[in-house]
Amino acid sequence: MEVSSVMWKPALKTSPNNLYLHKLFSCAIILTALFFSLPQHANANETADGTTDKTTGKAIKVKTAAYKDIAIKVTHTLGGVVPAKNNSRISAQISAVIKQFHADTGYEVKQGDALVTLDCKENHLKLKQARASLQAEKAQLTNARSQFSQAKKLNRQGNISKEIYNQREAEENRLKATVENRRAALALAQINVERCHIKAPFDGYITRRDASVGELTQPGTALLQLVSKTNDVVEIKINNSLLQSFTQGENYHFKFNKKSYPLKVEHILPVLDQASRNHIARLSFVSEHAVTGSVGKVKWQESTASIPSSYVVLRNNKLGILLAENNTAKFIEIKNAQEGQPAYITLDDEARIITQGRFNVKDGDVLKITKQE
């Protein structure tokens, strides 16, 4: 039996599925070629903040700024008050009936202005009595002097006894003392008359009235409350932690009612207040004054510059700053620095502080400074 061998050749047919696989395969080949043709180092070692990965050993990109351009002077604030220089309770000094008030609550008065008038009839009569008594004693003294002068002549002639001479001398001395006593009584009566007219002892404002017309006053009876118009002093309380900063500070101001008043330090009590355990300091206004009773804030700046807290970094459990010196990072520890607060440090004004890209930088790293601010 003869077997014929015939080769099977299937017919080539292009179906939609075969065409799709062909195109997919071609795209994969093209993408592979493009990948290997790109530079392998592009963006391979840059971190999210623009610095260069230190594991590659290449320079880290950073930006710097001069210390003088970013240094700040820390400002401190404490509550302050303008106390009344004088806050007096105006009282009666004699017993009398209130006749008239010349000022009332809310009035502004000047020193010497009339405030209250008391009924002074009785005191005027006492003044007249005192004046008459003085005149009577003066007349008696004149007569006693004449008699003693005559006694002196008779004594030189030996025509008067020693006893009578001594009596004439004693009478003159007694009347001299009596006249002085009557003069004092007259002066006191005059003072009591003047006390019937109560006047303002200083410029100020009437803040309260405590009596009414027709009332009988006694010495010490409160009539009005008078507060001084202005005061050139601001008082604050300072705790020990801010005392040095305050004493060595500058640019003192009192802030009240959206206005700023320049101040200068007058004195600081060296002892602690028993109630608050703070030092009490007083500052005076340089020019314009705030009104009495103002409650505001006293602000001042430290005299020495500090590095802002945003540039203070933590390295090896130490707080400090990073400098750029000869394209190399240098970490400088700041003693007594506190995280989140400005830190005092003495640096040259031109020292370059790493401002951007510093978070991945450590002491000794090689730097590439891309921009100096």
Phi, psi and omega per residue, in radians:
M1 nan 2.298 -3.041
E2 -1.826 2.247 -3.125
V3 -1.905 2.265 3.106
S4 -1.690 2.327 3.134
S5 -1.674 2.181 -3.120
V6 -2.203 2.184 3.137
M7 -1.359 2.320 -3.123
W8 -1.597 2.119 -3.136
K9 -2.128 1.798 -3.140
P10 -1.191 2.598 -3.137
A11 -1.337 2.362 3.135
L12 -1.345 2.102 3.133
K13 -2.206 2.349 -3.129
T14 -1.676 1.913 3.113
S15 -1.778 2.841 3.118
P16 -1.042 -0.647 3.138
N17 -1.151 -0.747 3.138
N18 -1.107 -0.674 -3.137
L19 -1.138 -0.710 3.122
Y20 -1.099 -0.778 3.123
L21 -1.123 -0.616 -3.138
H22 -1.140 -0.767 3.125
K23 -1.164 -0.692 3.119
L24 -1.082 -0.752 3.137
F25 -1.104 -0.721 -3.133
S26 -1.114 -0.713 3.120
C27 -1.118 -0.692 3.135
A28 -1.085 -0.717 -3.140
I29 -1.121 -0.709 -3.116
I30 -1.179 -0.761 3.141
L31 -1.111 -0.670 3.111
T32 -1.105 -0.705 3.135
A33 -1.153 -0.712 3.137
L34 -1.158 -0.698 3.139
F35 -1.013 -0.828 -3.098
F36 -1.295 -0.274 3.125
S37 -1.484 -0.259 3.138
L38 -1.369 2.646 3.063
P39 -1.118 2.329 -3.039
Q40 -1.353 -0.242 -3.031
H41 -1.685 -0.096 -3.043
A42 -1.139 2.135 3.093
N43 1.031 0.291 -3.080
A44 -1.304 -0.511 -3.037
N45 -2.171 0.462 3.032
E46 -1.721 2.411 -3.136
T47 -1.661 3.085 -3.040
A48 -1.099 -0.491 -3.096
D49 -1.656 0.199 3.069
G50 1.623 -0.056 3.129
T51 -1.481 2.918 3.139
T52 -1.733 2.413 -3.135
D53 -1.047 2.128 -3.075
K54 -1.221 -0.275 -3.127
T55 -1.188 -0.339 3.126
T56 -1.451 -0.291 -3.138
G57 1.456 0.117 -3.112
K58 -1.616 2.865 -3.107
A59 -1.131 2.514 -3.138
I60 -1.659 2.249 -3.118
K61 -1.342 2.230 3.127
V62 -2.479 2.917 2.987
K63 -2.109 2.582 -3.089
T64 -2.272 2.893 3.070
A65 -2.564 2.641 3.103
A66 -1.215 2.516 -3.124
Y67 -0.993 -0.688 -3.103
K68 -1.116 -0.417 -3.094
D69 -1.479 -0.307 -3.110
I70 -2.061 -0.191 -3.136
A71 -1.142 2.552 -3.137
I72 -2.257 2.777 2.997
K73 -1.864 2.033 -3.051
V74 -1.144 2.360 3.105
T75 -1.808 2.344 3.098
H76 -1.989 2.658 -3.108
T77 -2.362 2.340 3.044
L78 -2.382 2.666 3.081
G79 -1.217 2.436 3.127
G80 -2.393 2.783 -3.117
V81 -2.469 2.560 3.043
V82 -1.730 1.665 -3.089
P83 -1.271 2.709 3.097
A84 -1.189 2.256 3.098
K85 -1.107 -0.698 3.062
N86 -2.380 2.287 3.088
N87 -2.382 1.543 -2.905
S88 -1.894 2.507 3.002
R89 -1.645 1.888 -3.116
I90 -1.354 2.073 -3.031
S91 -2.140 2.814 3.047
A92 -1.332 2.584 3.122
Q93 -1.948 -0.084 3.129
I94 -2.383 2.953 3.062
S95 -1.612 2.009 -3.123
A96 -2.851 2.871 3.121
V97 -1.551 2.381 3.121
I98 -1.226 2.184 -3.101
K99 -1.716 -0.735 -3.068
Q100 -2.794 2.490 2.970
F101 -1.781 2.232 3.102
H102 -1.697 -0.154 3.124
A103 -2.526 2.630 -3.121
D104 -2.376 -3.117 -3.113
T105 -0.973 2.275 3.127
G106 1.660 -0.175 -3.118
Y107 -1.302 2.521 2.985
E108 -1.738 2.271 -3.091
V109 -2.229 2.714 3.069
K110 -1.832 2.779 3.108
Q111 -1.022 2.261 3.137
G112 1.658 -0.186 3.114
D113 -1.182 2.524 3.097
A114 -1.225 2.320 3.119
L115 -1.903 -0.882 -3.076
V116 -2.463 2.473 3.022
T117 -2.028 2.253 3.103
L118 -1.769 2.721 3.084
D119 -1.202 2.047 -2.958
C120 -1.998 0.325 -3.109
K121 -1.028 -0.834 -3.118
E122 -1.069 -0.703 -3.112
N123 -1.237 -0.560 3.070
H124 -1.165 -0.672 3.098
L125 -1.139 -0.716 3.105
K126 -1.120 -0.573 3.086
L127 -1.154 -0.734 3.102
K128 -1.113 -0.727 3.105
Q129 -1.042 -0.778 -3.124
A130 -1.122 -0.669 -3.141
R131 -1.187 -0.729 3.127
A132 -1.142 -0.724 3.120
S133 -1.072 -0.683 3.132
L134 -1.136 -0.739 3.138
Q135 -1.107 -0.709 3.133
A136 -1.119 -0.749 -3.137
E137 -1.192 -0.602 3.090
K138 -1.117 -0.682 3.113
A139 -1.113 -0.766 3.109
Q140 -1.113 -0.651 3.136
L141 -1.149 -0.660 3.108
T142 -1.077 -0.746 3.124
N143 -1.169 -0.704 -3.139
A144 -1.152 -0.611 3.111
R145 -1.168 -0.678 3.125
S146 -1.129 -0.754 3.134
Q147 -1.140 -0.691 -3.132
F148 -1.233 -0.596 3.083
S149 -1.119 -0.730 3.082
Q150 -1.123 -0.662 3.123
A151 -1.111 -0.613 3.116
K152 -1.105 -0.722 3.126
K153 -1.136 -0.787 3.139
L154 -1.135 -0.575 3.138
N155 -1.189 -0.631 3.113
R156 -1.214 -0.513 3.113
Q157 -1.491 -0.185 -3.121
G158 1.341 0.434 -3.095
N159 -1.838 0.292 3.123
I160 -2.451 2.514 3.128
S161 -1.303 2.733 3.128
K162 -1.101 -0.616 -3.113
E163 -1.138 -0.776 -3.141
I164 -1.179 -0.691 3.108
Y165 -1.025 -0.771 3.139
N166 -1.142 -0.610 3.115
Q167 -1.136 -0.745 3.115
R168 -1.096 -0.696 -3.139
E169 -1.186 -0.754 -3.137
A170 -1.142 -0.651 -3.141
E171 -1.128 -0.702 3.108
E172 -1.127 -0.755 3.140
N173 -1.131 -0.673 3.134
R174 -1.122 -0.762 -3.123
L175 -1.208 -0.548 3.039
K176 -1.047 -0.790 3.129
A177 -1.154 -0.675 -3.140
T178 -1.128 -0.702 3.115
V179 -1.091 -0.727 3.109
E180 -1.110 -0.664 3.101
N181 -1.132 -0.723 3.128
R182 -1.182 -0.589 3.079
R183 -1.117 -0.738 3.115
A184 -1.124 -0.714 3.117
A185 -1.113 -0.670 3.102
L186 -1.134 -0.731 3.129
A187 -1.114 -0.709 3.118
L188 -1.141 -0.712 3.110
A189 -1.105 -0.664 3.105
Q190 -1.144 -0.692 3.103
I191 -1.101 -0.729 3.140
N192 -1.145 -0.564 3.055
V193 -1.177 -0.736 3.123
E194 -1.127 -0.566 3.137
R195 -1.211 -0.202 3.060
C196 -1.266 -0.267 3.133
H197 -2.037 1.704 -3.074
I198 -1.478 2.214 -3.075
K199 -2.073 2.781 3.141
A200 -1.240 2.198 3.138
P201 -1.370 -0.245 3.138
F202 -2.811 2.911 3.071
D203 -1.178 2.427 3.126
G204 3.085 -2.870 -3.107
Y205 -2.169 2.448 3.035
I206 -1.411 2.038 -3.101
T207 -1.762 -0.265 -3.121
R208 -2.834 2.545 3.008
R209 -2.046 2.289 -3.014
D210 -1.978 0.059 -3.112
A211 -2.513 3.057 -3.114
S212 -2.363 2.837 3.106
V213 -1.076 2.407 3.115
G214 1.682 -0.249 3.129
E215 -1.315 2.575 3.078
L216 -1.559 2.126 -3.135
T217 -1.623 2.754 2.998
Q218 -2.215 2.776 3.098
P219 -0.955 2.131 -3.123
G220 1.760 -0.104 3.117
T221 -1.177 2.158 -3.123
A222 -1.263 2.310 3.122
L223 -1.965 -0.826 -3.085
L224 -2.483 2.742 3.011
Q225 -1.938 2.129 -3.087
L226 -2.079 2.163 3.131
V227 -1.961 2.352 -3.109
S228 -1.047 2.582 -3.038
K229 -1.223 -0.837 -3.093
T230 -2.302 2.811 3.042
N231 -2.566 2.443 -3.095
D232 -1.724 0.365 -3.051
V233 -2.196 2.399 2.976
V234 -2.001 2.327 -3.089
E235 -1.979 2.333 3.079
I236 -2.360 2.865 3.071
K237 -2.061 2.259 -3.025
I238 -2.112 2.286 3.054
N239 -1.443 2.922 -3.038
N240 -1.084 -0.551 -3.076
S241 -1.174 -0.452 -3.128
L242 -1.837 -0.015 -3.036
L243 -1.075 -0.818 -3.119
Q244 -1.127 -0.746 3.113
S245 -1.064 -0.668 -3.119
F246 -1.211 -0.813 -3.091
T247 -1.159 -0.510 -3.127
Q248 -1.800 0.187 -3.060
G249 -1.409 -3.018 -3.139
E250 -2.707 2.951 3.067
N251 0.986 1.002 3.141
Y252 -1.393 2.369 3.120
H253 -2.492 2.607 3.029
F254 -1.906 2.094 -3.108
K255 -1.763 2.099 3.133
F256 -2.643 2.286 3.056
N257 0.944 0.815 3.090
K258 1.086 0.433 3.125
K259 -2.309 2.592 -3.088
S260 -2.022 2.291 -3.133
Y261 -2.064 2.090 3.110
P262 -1.104 2.506 -3.119
L263 -2.268 2.858 2.942
K264 -2.402 2.558 -3.086
V265 -1.306 2.251 3.087
E266 -1.642 -1.005 3.117
H267 -2.812 2.747 3.102
I268 -2.201 2.182 3.123
L269 -1.154 2.237 -3.102
P270 -1.335 -0.062 -3.135
V271 -1.926 2.737 -3.133
L272 -1.494 2.455 3.036
D273 -1.163 2.295 -3.047
Q274 -1.119 -0.601 -3.078
A275 -1.358 -0.848 -3.039
S276 -1.730 -0.210 -3.088
R277 1.036 0.625 3.096
N278 -2.118 2.825 3.002
H279 -1.451 2.471 3.095
I280 -1.789 2.186 -3.136
A281 -2.098 2.595 3.092
R282 -2.192 2.326 3.114
L283 -2.130 2.583 -3.134
S284 -1.928 2.652 3.105
F285 -1.258 2.406 3.131
V286 -1.357 -0.708 -3.118
S287 -2.347 -1.670 -3.119
E288 -1.228 2.534 -3.111
H289 -1.838 2.536 2.940
A290 -1.402 2.735 -3.083
V291 -1.225 2.678 3.123
T292 -1.036 2.382 3.138
G293 1.583 -0.036 3.134
S294 -1.084 2.353 3.078
V295 -2.074 1.977 -3.091
G296 -2.488 -2.576 -3.110
K297 -2.236 2.406 3.045
V298 -1.757 2.163 -3.140
K299 -2.053 2.539 3.038
W300 -2.629 2.823 3.113
Q301 -1.922 2.586 3.021
E302 -1.239 2.531 -3.084
S303 -1.298 -0.348 -3.135
T304 -1.863 2.557 -3.110
A305 -1.375 2.723 3.123
S306 -2.328 2.801 3.080
I307 -1.519 2.332 3.112
P308 -1.033 2.618 -3.078
S309 -1.088 -0.451 -3.095
S310 -1.189 -0.324 -3.127
Y311 -1.748 0.012 3.095
V312 -1.484 2.185 -3.088
V313 -2.084 2.804 3.132
L314 -1.881 2.130 3.093
R315 -2.368 2.160 3.131
N316 0.948 0.746 3.114
N317 1.112 0.415 3.098
K318 -2.223 2.451 3.102
L319 -1.645 2.431 3.138
G320 -3.037 -2.797 3.128
I321 -2.254 2.803 3.112
L322 -1.913 2.168 3.096
L323 -1.839 2.703 3.024
A324 -1.879 1.950 3.133
E325 -2.206 2.040 -3.125
N326 0.936 0.789 3.118
N327 1.059 0.458 3.098
T328 -2.253 2.408 3.134
A329 -1.334 2.396 3.110
K330 -2.312 2.122 3.134
F331 -1.614 2.250 3.099
I332 -2.069 2.081 3.123
E333 -1.277 2.483 3.078
I334 -1.950 1.950 3.135
K335 -1.145 2.517 3.088
N336 1.105 0.252 3.083
A337 -1.247 2.578 3.110
Q338 -2.142 2.369 -3.080
E339 -1.093 2.328 3.126
G340 1.482 0.079 -3.134
Q341 -2.230 2.586 3.064
P342 -1.013 2.605 -3.072
A343 -2.192 2.373 3.120
Y344 -1.429 2.309 3.105
I345 -2.677 2.491 3.112
T346 -1.663 2.025 -3.137
L347 -2.384 2.758 2.995
D348 -1.158 2.506 -3.096
D349 -1.021 -0.519 -3.080
E350 -1.638 0.057 3.111
A351 -1.035 2.360 -3.065
R352 -1.597 2.053 3.134
I353 -1.684 2.297 3.071
I354 -1.284 2.036 -3.051
T355 -1.792 -0.587 3.134
Q356 -2.267 2.473 -3.100
G357 1.444 0.214 -3.047
R358 -1.427 -0.257 -3.001
F359 -1.224 -0.460 3.119
N360 -1.832 0.233 -3.116
V361 -1.755 2.432 3.047
K362 -2.256 2.945 -3.087
D363 -0.988 2.254 3.097
G364 1.646 -0.127 3.137
D365 -1.174 2.548 3.066
V366 -1.403 2.375 -3.030
L367 -2.026 2.642 2.950
K368 -2.140 1.842 -3.063
I369 -1.441 1.969 -3.070
T370 -1.507 -0.451 -3.118
K371 -2.804 2.417 3.061
Q372 -1.944 2.237 -3.089
E373 -1.608 nan nan
